[in-house]
Every structure is written in structure tokens, then in C-alpha cells.
Amino acid sequence: MDLQKHAQQETAAPRVTELRASDADRDRIADILRDALGEGRVTAEEHAERVEGVLNAKTVGELEVFIQDLPAAHQRSAAPAYTPVPPRPESGAIPAEADANVVAVFSSAARKGRWRAGRRLHAYAVFGTVEIDLSEAIFEYQQVVIKAVSVLGDVQIRVPENVSLRGTGGGVLGNFEVDTLDSVDSEAPVVYVDGWAVLGNVEARPRRGKLVADILDRVHQKVDRTLRKHLDR
């Protein structure tokens, strides 16, 4: 009789879609909708309607309805198992000299698309806007440092959602915000954002649905080199 009651209790356990949604769940869905709007997958009117629905949703299942027709809803990692990374790279691991500088003074500047990310990038926005988009970048190094300084300007940084992301900095009458990420892959790139926002804004967060594939390419190249070395003997 006790076994029967226990089986009934297990059967009655709520499914994931029936669980109450948290603020973090709503933020995740809102990020996907914001990126979908920027990519032209939904109109401004559709975006507004869906965001309103997200704010009023009570369960995880109700939230998923608003992104079920978007690619990002089907590209998230199924079983996150986070690998912690240091809050800052080890001393001397990254050179102090920047591989590239992106500067916007009373203007705008961007680095996005398919480009090679070096070990260090400096971004300066003075009465201007700088956009650093790593979502399609080629990572040649596992550790990447971005120094971001905003003075009455705006620095926006986007990374693939399967890298690790760390930030160290602050704001002086401004906003410095970095969404911490821990990749499930110990070989994944780690992006460190350092900087200050003085009467301005510095923001770094993942671009939902964007994954970096060069991690696997790098592993395959290592295997190929090892095989060639043994075959040459």
C-alpha cells in the first residue's frame, strides 16, 4: 500500500513546463526576443506583444510559447554543467599592448561579423557608441581581454553563449554591467571585460542562439598534428 502511494506521488510530480517562472527565466526569454527583433525575425509590434506576454507569464511552459518559433529556442545547451574560471587572467598571461583599438569620439564604431579576435582589444567611447560583437568571431586564443572605457558614451559587447564571460570594473555616475557566464566546455574561450563607465554605459552579455564552433576546430587540428607527428617517425 505504501509503495502504491509512493508511485502515485512520483506520477503527480510537476513537469518542468509546469514550474513557476523566475525573473531569470523571464530575462532569458526577453534576451532571445530582443535579438530576434534585431535580426528581423519578428516585427516591432510582435516583439512588444511577446514581451508583454513574458512579463505576465507564470510558468516556464507559458514562457517557452513566445520563442518556440525562433531558432534560438532550440540551440540552448540541454544540460548545463558549469566549469568555473578565474575572475581575471593570470599576471603576464595577456600582453598589455592591444592587438586592436576601437575608438568612437562623437561618432560610432563597430567590430562585428567574421573577424579574428586577438588576445587584447581596447574600446573607447567618448560621446559616442562602440559595438564589439564576438558572436561570429574566430577565437585564436582561449583568453581574450577587452578594456572598455565609456565617457558620456556607450560600449556594447556581445559574446557567444557557450563561452565564459567575466567582468571587473565600475561606474562613476554611469553603468558597468557584465553578465557572468561559465561554459560547459573547459576548452572554451574566456572573455574578460575590464573598464569604467563615467557618465556612460558599458555592457557585456551573451547573444542567445550564437555558438562558437572554433573550439571544436582547434581540437581537431591538435589531433591531426599529433597523428602527423607519429606518422612521420
Secondary structure, DSSP 8 states (H G I E B T S, - for coil): -HHHHHHHHHHTS--GGGSB--HHHHHHHHHHHHHHHHTTSS-HHHHHHHHHHHHH--BHHHHHTTTTTSGGGGSS-SS-------SS--TTSS-SS-SEEEEEESSEEEE-SS-EE-SEEEEEEESSEEEEE-TT-EESSSEEEEEEEEESSEEEEEEETTSEEEEEEEEESSEEEE--B--S-TTS-EEEEEEEEESSEEEEEEETT----HHHHHHHHHHHHHHHHHHT-
